[in-house]
Each structure stands twice: as structure tokens, then as C-alpha cells.
Amino acid sequence: MERALTLGIDISTQSISAVVLDPRESPARAVAHLSLSYRDDSRLNRFGIHRESLLVPPRVPGEADQPPEMFLAGLDALLGDLAAAGVRLGQVGAVSVSAQQHGHVYLTEAGLEAIAALGRGGESPLVKRFDGAFSYGTAPIWQTSNSQPQAEEIRDALGGVLPVVERSGSNSPARFTGAVIRRTAQTVPSIWEKTARISLLSSFFSAILSGNPDCPIDWGNGSGMTLMDYHTRQWSPELLQAVSQGLPGGADALRAKLPGLASPVAESGRIARYFQERFGFSQDCIVNAGSGDNPQSKVMIRGDLLSLGTSFVYMVDTGTPLVDRSGYANSMYDGLGNPFVFACRTNGAMVWDRLRGIYGADLARAEAALEKVRPGAETIVWQPYAESYPQVPPIDLEEARSGGGDFSRLYSGIVDSSLVLTRHYAGTFEVSREPLALTGGPSASLAIRQRVAAIFERPVIVLESSGAALGSALAAWQTLCNARGHKAELDRLRQDLVPSGEMVYPDSTMASAYRELASRLIRRAPFASSPSASG
């Protein structure tokens, strides 16, 4: 297959990255990988970001914006560095973008024209070409928290938690784009008047790469807006009305500012002439609609995935569109257009690390603690941070915070409770007993793997972390194969690109102990007053 390399680009909160994939090789392999740090790269850190937060200094509490110029400069720098390193960009057959979910830009008519002009080529860099393109000068991102009142207004307009969840797939979180759009329009009406198009960061950069100002928003990232009907995958008149109530022009004006919706692997167009002339891409290179970072990361895993990171992320394949009626988890589509549910527990492995730090315990001591204490024996919860899964306030544990308790008892109890609660509140959307993929630093621990297998009552297999850029490159391959009538053989490629470790099977005695622990935990405050997902 001619020009069969694929390029995945990930525009994250900390960096912009690329993976160039050669799916034809056996085994398939990434032929190039590059990441540029917003903090450390002098080409990218000159747009006014704070060195630690990587945000534009907020004008009001809860604001979390980044400069779109940083992303534009990053794309030029990334592609330039790849070309300078000898990567054969002319052999790239398809490109797919990943970008941080919920991040978005407000474009003027001049911004739409700047996108279209990329199709006519030209030498000026992207930052210069998009001068004056934004009605709102920065890009709100997923860390935005000052839109809670607007999120509540949207939820109330739909009639409460269950109606908004059943329609949108989520419980109108404050970070979702619809609430942030509403706040922006309410607080700065002149921005709303000047805005011709609202684009998610993923669709914005797919539009740039293809020179198509009408590039659609994909279903996966569209699920994070509280604007799309999760089941029909169309803009919802009811959600449009809820987000726009009281705004000039109402739902019609909001709809006019949005592009269409499409599958993540739908073609946005051929790569714009600007990128052909400047970086050597072929005129035949396809750009697809792209998606968010979580949907694109999910592309690399067929089945369910539990990531034991700073926060726990539980991604569950559902086969058909399902929602978490309690409103704790979010329903999405992955970067191939397949439905899944995404649950994020804030008090994840960072709490385990914090406890180890307080006690000066290394990983060997932590492993010994898990081997010493009988699984499920301790009913201990420590949640230093407000939790959204389930939605409860912080839970203090003085003996943990002060370092005055028994480390083995505390560590094993906190590990157990955090994993048991993650499983318990997934009860309405878990549908598979197939092996559960496990990633993240703690997955190196045999005792952790054994606990996860028993708590989730299914085999566990550890996978190497892959990332959104690689998932995007695989999604680009699917688009290229669709265009050329070839089978993508994604399962073979996943096996090549994400090696797996030894399977760990659940122990029935441990599983029974953890079911009893779950029963004890959910009878305790504050969980007793939270809607239970499985009982």
C-alpha cells in the first residue's frame, strides 16, 4: 500500500507529541516519536503561560485557559522537527489528531478564513496567520472550575440528574464545554456576538491540517460537551436550548456556531497545501476528524482498561451505548467510534504515594504491607481530595495524615477501599468478564494485580502504557484502510504495539472477602447517602 505511514498528533496540557507508525511492518512499529514540552521549549513557552501551571494567569478564580498560539507554534515546530530528523512525511497516508478533552476555541469569521487559506498554501507560520482569528483570546481547557453555576443551570433545565445523563451520557460536569460556553457568553456578551464558530481543540487542529473550516466535531469528543445526544449522535435540541437559555439568539444562534458531527475516523479532507509545501506531505494524505485524548488512548485497548495513575481511570467497553444512571461516570465513543464508559476516581494512586511519603516507605515496604495484611480485612477510607466517583467531600484520616498509625494496616486498607469503590460504582455499566487490562506504575506489584483480579472478579493482564498519540496513529490507519478498501487488522497491530504480561486470575476466597468489604463500605457515611451503582 503506497504512502502507508500514519501520523498521530496529541495536543495535551503539558506538551504536543507525535507518533509516526508503520503498520505494514511485521511486527508493526512506531518509526518516530517526538514530544515538545510547553514549559521547556523556547518556541512554545513564550506565549504567557505560568511555568508551573502551564496556564495563562487566571483573571478570576477557577479560570483555566491556555494560549492557542502555543498550540499553533507547537504544530509548526513538531512537524518541522520531524522533517529535520529525516522522517518521511511524504510517505504519510493519513493523520489523526488527539487533543485534551473539553478544550475549545472561539473563532471569528477571520479565523474561518485563516483555516480556508491554508488550502492555498503560503509561507507565513501558523501563529502569524491566525492573528485576530479568536473572539476570545485564550482556549478554556478541562481544568476550568468556575462554570459550576452554569452546569447546574443546564442540569436543572433538563429536569435533574437522570434526564441529563440519559440524553447526554454525563451529569453536566462544570468542565464540559457546554457549561463553559454558557459562562463565557453570559460574562462577556461581546465575545458571543463576534464568535462565528466554536471548535474543540481536536476539531480545530483537524480543520487546520485539512484546510477545512467546516471540519466536524467527532462523536467521542462531542460526548464531552453536554450538547450532543449520546444515543443519536446528533446535536440535541433540548441540550442546545438548556445551554443557550437567556443568551442572544437562543438555541438557533448556538447551533449556527457549531460544525456538524461525524465519526472520529471520517475524513475531514486532504492535507492542506500549506503543510505540503512547508513539510513535504503528499497531496494525497488524508486528515480525519480526530478525537479527544481519552477516546484516542482507548483505541489501543480492545476491552476494558483500568489505569492506576495519579487518578484511577476505568474505561469500560459497552458494545452498545450505555449510561451510568447515577451520573458519576461519563459515556463516550473512542477514536474509532465505539461506545465506552469512562470513570475517573480522583483519589487514586497519588493517595497511596502520599501515605508512603508520610511514612518514608519504599515500594518494597509497601509490597510487604500488602502481603502481611489479609485482603479485605480493614475498612479504612482516606480521601484527601473531593471525589467525583462517587461524588462525596474529602474524608480525613488523622492517623494517616499524621503518620501516627500502623503503616501496614493503613496502606493495605486504603489500597483495598479505593479499588473496591472503583469497582462497586461501575455496577450499572460493566458488561464483560473478559480479562481486564491494567496499566500504571502500581501494576508492577503482584499483590496489587492479585487484589485487582479478586475485586473485579476477572483475570488481569498488564499492558505497557501506549498514549493518545499512538492511538491517534492507529485511528489514522483505520481511516486510510477505509479509503482504500483494506482490512485494518487492528487486533494484530495492538498486539504488536502494546505487549502484554502474564495473566493473573482471581482467587475466589479473596473475591468473597472483597464483596463483604464493599458491603461494609457502602453502609458507611458518606457513601450510604450516595446513589449506589450496583446495589
MITIDO-103147 format. One line per 5 residues: number of its first residue (from 1); for each residue x, y, z of C-alpha. Coordinates in steps of 0.2 Angstrom, whole numbers, m for minus. Example, Ala and Ser with C-alpha at 12.3 -4.5 7.8 and 13.67 -1.06 7.14 Angstrom:
<rs>
1	62/m22/39 | 68/m5/36
</rs>
This chain:
<rs>
1	0/0/0 | 8/16/m6 | 10/30/7 | 5/19/21 | 14/28/36
6	2/36/48 | 4/51/59 | m4/53/76 | m3/70/85 | m8/73/103
11	m10/91/109 | m11/89/128 | m10/100/143 | 9/99/145 | 16/95/128
16	12/92/110 | 18/75/103 | 18/64/88 | 20/46/83 | 23/40/66
21	18/22/63 | 22/9/50 | 8/m3/51 | 14/m14/37 | 30/m20/46
26	29/m36/55 | 29/m33/69 | 21/m16/67 | 32/m2/75 | 32/16/78
31	46/23/67 | 47/40/75 | 41/48/92 | 43/66/97 | 37/77/111
36	39/95/114 | 36/102/131 | 27/119/133 | 37/123/149 | 54/119/142
41	54/123/123 | 58/141/120 | 47/141/104 | 32/137/115 | 34/145/132
46	34/162/125 | 15/165/125 | 12/170/143 | 9/153/152 | 14/151/170
51	29/140/172 | 21/128/184 | 3/128/180 | 6/130/161 | m10/141/161
56	m12/159/157 | m13/168/174 | m32/167/178 | m41/183/179 | m54/176/190
61	m53/160/202 | m57/144/193 | m52/150/176 | m41/138/167 | m35/144/149
66	m20/141/138 | m15/151/123 | m20/144/106 | m4/152/99 | 6/140/109
71	m3/125/101 | m1/133/84 | 18/136/86 | 19/118/93 | 12/111/77
76	24/120/66 | 38/116/77 | 33/97/79 | 32/94/60 | 47/104/57
81	57/94/69 | 51/78/62 | 55/83/44 | 73/89/50 | 75/72/58
86	73/64/42 | 55/57/45 | 47/53/28 | 32/64/30 | 29/62/11
91	25/44/14 | 12/48/27 | m5/42/21 | m16/48/35 | m16/60/50
96	m27/59/66 | m27/72/80 | m29/69/98 | m32/84/110 | m36/87/128
101	m55/84/130 | m66/99/133 | m53/112/127 | m60/123/114 | m58/140/104
106	m70/154/99 | m66/158/81 | m71/174/71 | m75/175/53 | m57/179/50
111	m52/163/59 | m63/153/47 | m55/162/33 | m37/158/40 | m41/140/40
116	m48/140/22 | m32/150/17 | m21/136/22 | m28/126/7 | m20/139/m4
121	m3/137/4 | 9/151/9 | 25/153/19 | 19/163/35 | 19/152/51
126	3/147/59 | 4/160/73 | 5/174/61 | m9/168/50 | m21/166/65
131	m18/184/72 | m35/191/75 | m43/174/72 | m50/172/90 | m65/181/98
136	m59/175/115 | m41/176/116 | m37/160/125 | m43/142/125 | m53/136/140
141	m47/118/145 | m53/104/156 | m47/111/172 | m60/125/171 | m70/125/188
146	m79/142/188 | m93/136/177 | m102/126/191 | m117/138/192 | m119/136/173
151	m118/117/174 | m132/117/187 | m142/128/176 | m141/116/162 | m145/101/173
156	m160/110/181 | m166/115/163 | m167/96/158 | m175/91/174 | m161/84/185
161	m148/71/185 | m156/57/177 | m164/66/162 | m147/75/158 | m137/59/160
166	m149/49/149 | m149/62/135 | m130/67/135 | m122/52/143 | m115/63/158
171	m121/73/173 | m117/91/165 | m100/92/173 | m93/110/175 | m78/106/165
176	m88/100/150 | m88/113/135 | m107/117/136 | m106/124/154 | m90/134/149
181	m98/141/133 | m113/147/143 | m102/156/156 | m92/164/143 | m107/170/133
186	m115/176/150 | m100/186/156 | m93/193/140 | m108/196/128 | m97/204/115
191	m87/188/113 | m103/179/109 | m108/191/96 | m91/190/87 | m90/171/88
196	m93/163/71 | m88/145/76 | m84/136/92 | m72/122/89 | m65/109/101
201	m46/108/100 | m46/92/91 | m58/98/78 | m49/114/76 | m32/106/73
206	m40/94/61 | m48/109/52 | m31/117/51 | m22/101/44 | m36/99/31
211	m39/117/27 | m57/114/30 | m66/127/41 | m81/115/42 | m72/101/50
216	m84/91/61 | m83/88/79 | m82/69/82 | m94/59/92 | m81/55/106
221	m76/72/110 | m93/78/106 | m99/67/121 | m89/79/132 | m99/95/128
226	m117/92/136 | m123/97/119 | m124/80/109 | m137/67/111 | m127/52/116
231	m138/39/108 | m142/48/91 | m125/56/90 | m133/72/84 | m134/89/92
236	m149/88/104 | m162/102/103 | m165/100/121 | m147/102/126 | m144/116/114
241	m159/125/122 | m153/122/140 | m135/128/136 | m142/144/127 | m156/149/138
246	m156/168/140 | m142/170/128 | m144/181/112 | m152/171/98 | m155/156/109
251	m153/138/103 | m153/144/85 | m138/155/87 | m129/142/97 | m132/129/84
256	m126/141/70 | m109/142/79 | m106/123/79 | m100/112/65 | m108/96/61
261	m104/79/70 | m96/64/62 | m86/48/66 | m69/51/73 | m62/41/58
266	m72/51/45 | m62/61/33 | m60/79/35 | m51/81/19 | m34/80/11
271	m20/89/20 | m19/107/16 | m7/114/4 | 2/124/17 | 8/108/25
276	13/100/8 | 24/115/4 | 32/118/21 | 34/100/27 | 34/89/12
281	17/80/14 | 9/72/m1 | m6/80/m8 | m15/63/m6 | m13/62/13
286	m30/61/22 | m34/70/38 | m48/63/48 | m59/71/61 | m49/66/76
291	m55/65/94 | m50/68/112 | m36/61/122 | m46/49/132 | m55/42/116
296	m39/41/107 | m30/32/121 | m44/19/122 | m41/15/103 | m25/5/109
301	m36/m7/120 | m49/m19/115 | m59/m22/130 | m59/m14/147 | m44/m4/154
306	m40/1/172 | m26/14/173 | m19/15/191 | m12/33/189 | m12/48/199
311	m31/46/197 | m39/30/193 | m46/29/175 | m58/15/172 | m63/13/153
316	m77/0/150 | m82/m6/133 | m101/m7/132 | m104/m14/115 | m120/m3/114
321	m122/15/121 | m125/14/139 | m125/27/153 | m121/27/171 | m138/32/178
326	m130/38/195 | m121/51/185 | m104/48/192 | m96/41/175 | m96/48/158
331	m102/39/142 | m91/42/127 | m85/35/110 | m67/30/107 | m57/36/92
336	m64/23/81 | m82/27/86 | m85/13/98 | m95/16/114 | m87/15/131
341	m90/22/148 | m76/32/157 | m75/33/176 | m61/44/184 | m58/42/203
346	m48/57/209 | m41/49/225 | m31/36/216 | m13/31/217 | m7/48/222
351	m15/44/239 | m5/28/240 | 10/38/236 | 6/51/249 | 4/39/263
356	21/30/258 | 29/48/258 | 22/52/276 | 29/35/282 | 45/35/272
361	40/19/265 | 48/12/249 | 40/1/237 | 47/m15/245 | 39/m10/262
366	23/m6/253 | 23/m23/245 | 27/m31/262 | 12/m22/269 | 0/m30/256
371	7/m47/259 | 6/m45/278 | m12/m39/280 | m27/m51/274 | m36/m44/259
376	m52/m35/263 | m49/m36/282 | m48/m17/285 | m62/m5/282 | m52/11/280
381	m55/26/269 | m44/41/266 | m49/53/253 | m39/69/255 | m47/77/239
386	m65/80/235 | m71/64/225 | m82/64/210 | m83/45/208 | m94/44/219
391	m97/62/222 | m93/65/240 | m82/78/250 | m65/74/256 | m63/61/270
396	m50/65/283 | m40/51/292 | m29/59/305 | m19/43/309 | m14/43/290
401	m11/61/289 | 0/62/304 | 10/46/302 | 4/40/319 | m4/24/314
406	2/7/309 | 8/8/291 | 4/m10/285 | m14/m9/291 | m17/9/284
411	m9/5/267 | m17/m11/264 | m34/m4/270 | m33/12/259 | m27/2/244
416	m42/m10/246 | m55/3/249 | m50/14/234 | m50/m1/222 | m67/m9/229
421	m76/8/227 | m70/10/210 | m77/m7/205 | m93/m5/215 | m99/11/207
426	m96/3/190 | m110/m9/193 | m123/m2/180 | m111/m2/165 | m99/m16/167
431	m104/m29/154 | m89/m41/152 | m79/m54/162 | m65/m55/149 | m48/m51/155
436	m45/m33/162 | m31/m23/155 | m20/m15/169 | m8/0/166 | 1/12/178
441	16/11/190 | 7/1/203 | 3/m13/191 | 21/m19/193 | 16/m25/210
446	10/m44/210 | 0/m40/226 | m9/m26/218 | m13/m37/202 | m20/m51/213
451	m31/m38/223 | m37/m31/206 | m41/m48/199 | m51/m53/215 | m60/m36/217
456	m65/m35/199 | m68/m54/198 | m60/m57/182 | m42/m61/175 | m30/m46/174
461	m16/m43/162 | m3/m29/162 | m1/m19/147 | 13/m6/143 | 6/11/143
466	3/17/125 | m4/35/125 | m15/46/114 | m3/49/100 | m1/31/96
471	m20/28/97 | m22/43/85 | m9/35/73 | m19/18/74 | m36/28/71
476	m27/36/56 | m23/19/49 | m41/14/51 | m46/29/40 | m33/25/27
481	m39/7/26 | m57/13/24 | m52/24/10 | m43/10/1 | m54/m4/4
486	m42/m14/15 | m44/m23/32 | m35/m13/46 | m31/m29/56 | m31/m18/72
491	m30/m33/84 | m14/m38/76 | m7/m21/77 | m12/m19/95 | m3/m35/100
496	12/m29/91 | 12/m11/98 | 6/m15/116 | 15/m30/123 | 6/m39/137
501	12/m48/153 | 7/m63/162 | m11/m66/166 | m17/m66/185 | m33/m75/189
506	m45/m70/203 | m44/m80/219 | m62/m85/225 | m58/m83/244 | m51/m65/241
511	m66/m61/230 | m78/m66/243 | m69/m55/256 | m69/m40/245 | m88/m42/242
516	m90/m41/261 | m79/m26/261 | m89/m17/248 | m105/m21/258 | m97/m13/274
521	m90/2/264 | m106/7/256 | m116/7/273 | m104/20/280 | m106/39/278
526	m104/47/266 | m106/33/254 | m123/27/262 | m131/43/256 | m124/42/238
531	m133/33/224 | m126/15/223 | m122/9/206 | m124/m10/210 | m134/m12/225
</rs>
